[in-house]
Amino acid sequence: MEAAPKGKPQVRIPIYMDHHATTPCDPRVVEAMLPYFGETFGNPASRNHVFGWRAEEAVEAARAQVAALIGANPKEVVFTSGATESDNLMLKGAAARLRERGDHLVTVATEHPAVLDSVSALEGKGFRVTRLPVGKDGLIDAADVARAIEPATILVSVMWANNEIGVLQPIEAIGRVCKERGVLFAVDGAQALAKVPVDVRRAGVDLLALSAHKAYGPKGTGALYVRSGSPRIRLEPQMDGGGHERGFRSGTLAVPGIVGFGAACEIARSEMAEESARILGLRERLRQGILSRVEGVQVNGSLSERLPGNLNLSFECVDGEALLMALRDVAVSSGSACASASPEPSHVILALGVGRDLAHASLRFGLGRGNTEAEVDYVVNLVEEKVRQLRALPSATQGVRRAVQ
Ligand SMILES: *Cc1c(COP(=O)(O)O)cnc(C)c1O
């Protein structure tokens, strides 16, 4: 064991600072879910008995809770297994139905793999895709989107909040452009939900992909918001079967997960404003602590247009994997959770124009509901100490690679 960093650790180890990978299920959410594993186990599609009716009632209450958090009508919420499925459904489902109208899609270089790989799959089926580059701050302009739209463009897909650098794209302005040009606007809202205000009508969003486990709900449950009204949105289902969820998504509904998702949204609706302010305070304490005490550190992505809980830093003259190992008492990520099984630097950090070495030496801190000031102070001390130790090693500037984890 190494010596404990200075400043008595008043904290429990390991510390969780990876809330973009997943969030713990809130105990109130777990409480709400429990009856649906037990006595209220019915299938909401069972129309002939009280077991089914009770389950359906619970699902409809959860649908209203999810809808309320995003300013939607409950009828516009389709439950899925998570944001990956919702991204696939909104992109492949819309593209299949709009093929006659056009063959061109617009997205952004820094999107989540669930979006990037879905549009690549569409490319393989003959669609054309424009992947907009981002500025050094990780942002695009609504004007960039307007320029990329062609007569054959059917859909624009832009994430609300980035899962690695936390930047918030100008969704409202892009929504206006899409409406003006008559193009569907699909948004991956997985990281934005329960962290920043999301109002689908105000933002002019047509399709919004959501995930419960990024919002203090359970894993394996998500939703797709599908705007109602005209022009009517048609999606080709990606799952054929019994025609559940108005035919958009067949399969027996995961009632406990859906009830938990609803409860998580209800909590967020009443506590988000206060919680976000507290978490922003922690993030700023972490940022200022590290930047004032460690040299050669840069923040990746816009600081002003950013999720309150996100801090993504690059450390000069330090190997990223070595730093991650040295910080093993703190759960953080290098690059995105999805990309960290490969030693390739994150596509998001590279898209900012950051060099490969600095991209490789990037850490993502994701602060959330359970974090405290004492934990932040502990992490600041630990980062200062470990970076100093690593920089003192003879191999420090060579960026030694090793197998991940
Ligand atoms: C986590 C995440 C997803 C995938 O969500 P799952 O519910 O885990 O499938 C998609 N997009 C973004 C931006 C994410 O952060």
The ligand as a Gaussian input file, in Angstrom:
#p B3LYP/6-31G(d) Opt

LIG

0 1
 C      -25.218000       5.318000     -21.715000
 C      -25.532000       5.981000     -23.002000
 C      -26.213000       5.302000     -24.017000
 C      -26.607000       3.842000     -23.871000
 O      -27.600000       3.692000     -22.910000
 P      -28.013000       2.231000     -22.380000
 O      -29.285000       2.475000     -21.656000
 O      -26.889000       1.815000     -21.484000
 O      -28.156000       1.355000     -23.560000
 C      -26.506000       5.975000     -25.168000
 N      -26.156000       7.255000     -25.330000
 C      -25.493000       7.948000     -24.383000
 C      -25.154000       9.368000     -24.607000
 C      -25.154000       7.326000     -23.195000
 O      -24.502000       8.016000     -22.274000

